[in-house]
Amino acid sequence: MSRDASPDPRPSGRWVHTWVSAPQLTEPDNLPPAPFTTAGLVLADATLRQTARVTIGGDRIRLRFSNAFGGAPLPLTAVTVALPAGGRAGVSAVEPGTVRPVTFHGRAGVVVPVGAQVVSDPLDFPVGPEANLTVTVFLADGQASDLVTSHPGSRTTSHLLAGDHVEADDLPNATTTDHWYFLSGVEVWSERAASAVVTLGDSLTDGRGSTTNGNDRWPDRLSARLRAHPATATVAVLNQGTGGNRVLSDGIGPSALARLDRDVLAQTGVAWLVVFEGINDLCTADATAVAQKQVVDDLCAAYEQIVVRAHAHGIAVYGATLAPLGGNGAYDDRDGLREASRQAVNEWIRAGGAFDAVLDFDAAARDPHDHRRLLARYDDGDHLHMTPAGYQALADAVPLELFEQRPWVRGTA
C-alpha cells in the first residue's frame, strides 16, 4: 500500500496541484522585516500566516514547502491550515473551529534539507474551488541563514508574530508583509479527471499592476473563466510567473529554461503549459541590430526546447505573443530595434508551428490605433505592465476549448 493510501476503500484518483508559487532566492530588501530577520537568522521563534487561493477544490489536501534556495536546513516546528475569516485573502483571522494540524510522516514538524522540498501527509480538509486557504507555520529555531526561499511578488498579505500561534484564531498586532515564504504548493486529491495548466512567465504573469489581495492577475481571471464553463471546471491554473524573469538567462531568479523541470514538469496533474515570456530577454539585450538578431534567434530556439521537453512529459504547450512595450522608458529604444524584435518573435510564435496553439495576447492588449502601445485603459502607467482590466483582456483572449480534453501531444503516441 502506498504511503498516502487510506485503509478504507476509495475510488481511484490522483493528486493535482491547485495552487503554486515559484520559489526564488529572497533579495535582501524582501527578507522578513525586523525584528524577524537578524544577521544570519530568519524567523526565529516566529509564526508566519499566509493565504493561498486554490483554483480547483477537493476533500483532501497536501502542502509543499520549498528550501530550494536556502542557505541552511529549514526547520518547520508546526504547521496548520484553516479557512480565513470571511473567505478573504490576506487577513490574519481564521474562521473559528477550522484550524487543523498538518503532519509530516505523522510528525508535527519537519526539517527541509537545503535545496529540497517536502510534501505533507494527506489531510482530510475540504476546500472549495476558487477558495482562500490559510497556512500558518511556527519556526521555533528559525532558519540559520539569510539565504531564504520565497516568492516576493505574492500580491497577497502575510502576517508575522513572535511566538507560537499556529492554532490561534487571529494574530492581533501582527507585522504584515506582501511576500510568500517557503510555501510552494497546495495539492488536492481528485477522483475526477482533473488536470492543471501552468502559466510560465515574468512579471506580467506574476501580476505586477494587479490589486494586492484582489487575485486579479490574468491567470486568476483565466481560472474564473474555466470554473464557469462546465467542460473545464476541473482544470487547475498554476501561476509560475516571476518578476524580471527571462527565458534564456538568469536574472531575478533562474531562467525559464533552468526552472522548467522544477516549476512545470514536477508539478502534479499538468496537462498544458502556457509560455508568456521573452520581453525581458529582448529588452536586456543591447539595442543594436546584431544583438537583437542574436536574441531573437536564441529566444525562438529556446521556445522549441521548452516545447520538446514538455512534450516528452505529455504536456501540450501554448505560446502567447509578447505584449506591447511602446513608450516604456527602460525598454523602448529610440530606433525601435526592440519593437522590431518583438514583432519578429510574435510572427515566429504565430506562424512557426512549434506551439500546439497560439494565444494572441499582443492583439488582445494593444491599442488598435498604435500597435506599439498598450490600450490606455490596460496600461498601469509604465507602458509595459497592465491594470486588472488589461489582465482580464488577456484571460478573455484564451479559447477555453483548448482545455476541454486532455491533449494528445505530438511525439508521445
C-alpha positions in Angstrom: 0.0 0.0 0.0 1.4 3.5 -0.9 2.1 5.8 2.0 -0.8 8.2 1.1 -3.3 5.4 0.6 -6.2 5.2 3.0 -7.2 1.9 4.6 -10.9 2.5 3.7 -11.9 1.9 0.0 -11.7 5.0 -2.1 -12.4 5.5 -5.8 -9.2 5.7 -7.9 -7.9 9.2 -8.3 -4.7 11.3 -8.2 -3.1 14.3 -6.7 -3.3 17.5 -8.7 -1.7 20.9 -7.8 -4.3 23.6 -7.3 -2.0 26.4 -6.3 1.7 27.1 -6.6 4.2 29.9 -6.0 7.5 29.8 -7.9 10.4 29.6 -5.4 13.1 32.3 -5.7 16.1 33.4 -3.7 15.0 36.2 -1.5 16.7 39.5 -2.2 17.8 41.4 1.0 15.0 44.0 0.7 12.4 41.2 0.6 13.5 39.4 3.7 11.1 39.3 6.6 11.1 42.8 8.3 12.8 43.5 11.6 12.8 42.0 14.2 12.1 38.8 12.3 15.4 39.0 10.4 18.8 39.3 12.2 22.3 38.6 11.0 22.3 35.1 9.7 18.9 34.1 11.2 15.4 34.4 9.9 12.0 34.0 11.6 13.3 32.6 14.9 10.5 32.0 17.5 8.0 33.3 14.9 4.6 32.5 13.5 4.1 33.1 9.8 0.5 33.1 8.4 -0.1 33.1 4.7 -3.0 32.9 2.3 -3.2 30.7 -0.9 -6.1 30.9 -3.3 -6.8 27.5 -4.7 -8.3 27.1 -8.2 -10.0 23.7 -8.1 -11.4 22.2 -4.9 -11.1 18.8 -3.2 -11.8 16.9 0.0 -8.2 16.1 0.8 -5.1 18.4 0.5 -1.3 18.2 0.8 1.1 21.1 1.2 4.5 21.6 -0.2 7.3 23.6 1.3 10.5 24.6 -0.5 14.0 25.2 0.6 15.3 25.4 -2.9 17.5 28.5 -2.3 18.0 28.3 1.4 21.5 28.6 2.9 20.7 26.2 5.8 18.2 23.5 6.6 14.6 24.8 7.2 13.1 23.6 10.4 9.3 23.9 10.4 8.2 23.2 14.0 4.4 23.1 13.5 2.0 23.8 10.6 -1.7 24.3 10.5 -4.3 25.0 7.8 -7.6 26.8 8.3 -10.3 28.8 6.4 -9.7 32.6 6.5 -12.3 34.8 8.1 -15.0 35.7 5.6 -13.1 33.7 3.0 -10.9 36.7 2.4 -7.3 36.8 1.2 -4.6 38.4 3.2 -6.4 38.5 6.6 -4.9 37.4 9.9 -8.1 35.9 11.3 -9.5 32.5 10.5 -12.9 31.0 10.9 -13.2 29.6 14.5 -13.1 25.8 14.6 -11.4 25.4 11.2 -7.8 25.1 12.3 -6.3 21.7 11.6 -2.7 20.5 12.2 -0.6 19.3 9.3 1.8 16.4 9.8 4.8 15.0 8.0 5.3 11.3 8.3 2.9 11.5 11.2 5.0 14.1 13.0 4.1 17.7 13.8 7.3 19.2 12.3 9.9 18.6 9.6 13.3 19.8 8.6 13.6 20.6 4.9 17.1 20.0 3.6 19.0 22.6 1.7 17.8 22.6 -1.9 14.9 20.3 -1.3 11.2 20.4 -0.8 8.9 18.4 1.5 5.3 17.2 0.9 3.0 16.9 3.9 0.8 14.0 4.8 -2.6 14.0 3.2 -5.2 15.8 5.3 -9.0 15.4 5.1 -9.8 19.1 4.7 -12.5 20.1 2.2 -11.7 23.2 0.2 -13.9 24.7 -2.5 -12.9 25.9 -5.9 -11.6 29.5 -6.0 -11.4 29.4 -2.2 -8.8 31.0 0.0 -6.8 28.8 2.4 -4.8 30.0 5.4 -1.5 28.2 6.1 0.3 29.0 9.4 3.8 27.9 10.2 5.8 28.2 13.5 9.6 28.2 13.4 11.0 27.7 16.9 14.6 28.0 15.9 14.3 29.9 12.6 16.4 29.4 9.6 20.1 29.9 10.3 20.8 31.8 7.1 19.9 35.0 5.4 19.6 32.9 2.1 15.9 32.2 2.2 13.4 30.8 -0.3 10.3 32.9 -1.0 8.1 34.3 -3.7 8.4 38.1 -3.4 5.6 39.0 -5.8 2.8 37.5 -3.9 0.4 40.5 -4.2 -1.0 38.9 -1.0 -0.5 40.0 2.6 1.2 37.6 5.0 1.4 38.1 8.8 4.3 37.6 11.3 4.0 37.4 15.1 6.6 36.4 17.7 5.9 33.1 19.5 3.8 30.0 18.6 0.4 31.0 17.4 -0.3 28.3 14.8 -3.6 27.4 16.4 -4.8 30.9 17.1 -8.0 32.3 15.5 -6.3 35.6 15.0 -2.9 37.3 15.1 -3.6 40.7 16.6 -0.9 43.3 16.1 1.0 41.1 13.7 3.6 42.6 11.3 2.5 42.4 7.7 4.5 41.8 4.5 3.4 41.2 1.0 5.5 38.2 0.3 5.2 34.4 0.5 7.9 32.4 2.3 8.6 28.6 2.0 5.1 27.6 0.9 5.4 26.4 -2.7 2.3 24.3 -3.5 -1.1 23.0 -2.5 -2.4 19.8 -4.0 -5.9 18.3 -3.9 -7.0 14.7 -4.3 -9.1 14.4 -7.4 -11.4 11.5 -8.0 -12.5 13.0 -11.3 -10.5 13.9 -14.5 -8.9 17.0 -13.0 -5.8 18.4 -14.7 -3.7 21.6 -14.5 -2.3 24.3 -16.8 0.9 26.0 -15.8 1.4 29.6 -16.8 5.1 30.2 -17.2 6.0 33.9 -17.3 7.5 37.1 -16.0 6.0 40.0 -14.0 3.1 40.2 -16.4 2.1 36.7 -15.3 3.2 37.3 -11.7 0.7 40.2 -11.7 2.6 43.5 -11.4 -0.2 46.1 -11.7 -2.8 43.9 -10.2 -4.5 44.5 -6.8 -3.0 43.3 -3.6 -5.3 40.6 -2.2 -7.5 41.1 -5.2 -6.5 38.0 -7.1 -6.9 39.7 -10.4 -3.8 38.6 -12.3 -4.6 37.2 -15.7 -4.1 33.5 -14.5 -6.6 34.3 -11.7 -9.1 35.6 -14.3 -8.5 32.6 -16.5 -9.2 30.3 -13.6 -12.6 32.0 -13.0 -13.5 31.6 -16.7 -12.5 27.9 -16.6 -14.6 27.4 -13.4 -17.7 28.9 -15.0 -17.5 26.6 -18.1 -18.7 23.1 -17.2 -16.3 21.4 -19.6 -13.3 23.0 -18.0 -14.5 23.3 -14.3 -11.8 20.8 -13.2 -8.8 22.5 -14.8 -6.5 24.0 -12.2 -4.4 27.1 -13.1 -0.9 27.2 -11.6 0.8 30.6 -11.8 4.6 30.2 -12.2 5.3 33.8 -13.1 8.3 35.5 -11.5 9.1 39.2 -11.8 12.0 40.1 -14.0 12.2 36.5 -15.4 14.0 35.8 -18.7 13.8 32.7 -20.8 17.5 32.4 -21.7 19.5 33.8 -18.8 19.2 34.0 -15.0 18.0 37.4 -13.8 15.8 37.9 -10.8 15.6 34.1 -10.3 16.6 31.3 -12.6 15.7 31.5 -16.3 12.7 29.7 -17.7 14.9 27.1 -19.2 16.6 26.5 -15.8 13.4 26.3 -13.8 11.3 24.3 -16.3 11.9 20.9 -14.6 11.0 22.2 -11.1 8.3 24.7 -11.8 6.5 22.9 -14.6 7.4 19.2 -15.2 7.5 18.3 -11.5 4.0 19.7 -10.7 1.3 17.1 -10.3 -1.5 16.7 -12.9 -0.1 19.1 -15.5 -1.6 18.6 -19.0 -0.9 22.1 -20.5 1.7 24.8 -20.4 1.3 28.4 -21.5 4.6 30.2 -22.2 4.2 34.0 -22.0 7.7 35.5 -21.6 10.6 36.8 -23.6 10.2 40.5 -23.4 12.9 40.8 -20.7 15.3 38.8 -22.9 14.7 41.2 -25.8 15.0 44.3 -23.7 18.0 43.5 -21.6 19.9 42.7 -24.8 21.8 45.7 -26.3 19.7 47.9 -28.7 21.9 47.1 -31.7 20.9 45.3 -34.8 23.5 42.5 -34.2 22.5 41.9 -30.6 18.8 42.0 -31.3 19.1 39.5 -34.2 21.0 37.1 -31.9 18.5 37.3 -29.1 15.5 36.8 -31.4 17.2 33.7 -32.8 18.2 32.4 -29.4 14.7 33.0 -28.0 12.9 31.1 -30.7 15.3 28.2 -30.3 14.6 28.3 -26.5 10.9 28.1 -27.1 11.5 25.0 -29.2 13.5 23.5 -26.3 10.6 24.1 -23.9 8.1 22.5 -26.3 10.3 19.4 -26.8 10.9 19.0 -23.1 7.2 19.4 -22.2 6.1 17.1 -25.0 8.3 14.4 -23.6 6.0 14.5 -20.5 2.8 14.5 -22.5 2.2 18.3 -21.9 0.7 20.4 -24.6 2.4 23.8 -25.0 0.6 27.0 -26.0 2.6 30.1 -26.9 1.5 33.6 -26.0 2.6 36.5 -28.2 4.5 39.3 -26.4 2.5 42.3 -25.4 3.4 45.9 -26.5 6.2 47.9 -24.8 6.0 51.2 -26.7 6.7 54.2 -24.5 8.4 52.3 -21.7 11.3 54.4 -20.6 13.7 51.5 -19.9 12.8 49.1 -22.7 11.6 51.1 -25.8 14.7 52.2 -27.6 14.8 55.3 -29.8 15.5 53.4 -33.0 12.7 50.8 -32.5 15.0 47.8 -32.6 13.5 46.1 -29.7 10.0 46.7 -31.0 11.1 45.2 -34.3 12.4 42.2 -32.4 9.1 41.8 -30.5 7.3 41.8 -33.8 9.7 39.2 -35.2 9.3 36.9 -32.2 5.5 37.3 -32.4 5.5 36.4 -36.0 7.5 33.3 -35.3 5.1 32.3 -32.4 2.1 32.8 -34.7 3.5 31.1 -37.8 6.4 28.9 -36.7 4.4 25.9 -35.9 6.3 25.0 -32.8 3.5 25.5 -30.4 0.3 23.4 -30.1 -1.8 26.6 -30.2 -1.2 30.3 -30.1 -2.7 32.8 -27.6 -2.5 36.2 -29.2 -2.0 38.4 -26.1 -0.4 41.1 -28.3 -3.7 41.5 -30.3 -5.7 41.4 -27.1 -3.8 44.2 -25.3 -2.6 46.6 -28.0 -4.1 49.9 -28.9 -5.9 49.3 -32.2 -4.6 52.7 -33.5 -1.0 52.2 -32.4 0.1 48.6 -32.3 3.3 49.5 -30.5 1.4 50.5 -27.3 -0.9 49.1 -24.8 -4.5 50.2 -24.9 -4.6 53.1 -22.5 -7.0 51.5 -20.0 -4.9 48.4 -19.9 -1.7 50.4 -19.1 -0.8 50.6 -15.4 1.3 53.7 -16.2 4.7 52.3 -17.2 3.6 51.3 -20.7 4.6 47.7 -20.0 2.6 46.2 -17.1 -1.2 46.1 -17.1 -4.1 47.1 -15.0 -6.6 44.4 -13.8 -8.7 45.3 -16.9 -5.7 44.5 -19.0 -5.2 41.2 -17.3 -8.9 40.4 -17.8 -8.4 41.1 -21.5 -5.6 38.6 -21.6 -7.7 35.9 -19.9 -10.6 36.6 -22.2 -8.3 36.0 -25.2 -7.7 32.4 -24.2 -10.0 29.9 -26.0 -11.5 27.7 -23.4 -11.9 24.8 -25.8 -8.1 24.3 -25.6 -8.7 22.8 -22.1 -11.8 20.8 -22.7 -9.9 17.5 -23.1 -6.6 16.2 -22.1 -4.3 16.8 -25.0 -2.9 14.3 -27.5 0.7 15.5 -27.8 2.9 15.1 -30.8 5.7 12.7 -30.3 4.1 10.8 -27.4 1.9 8.4 -29.3 
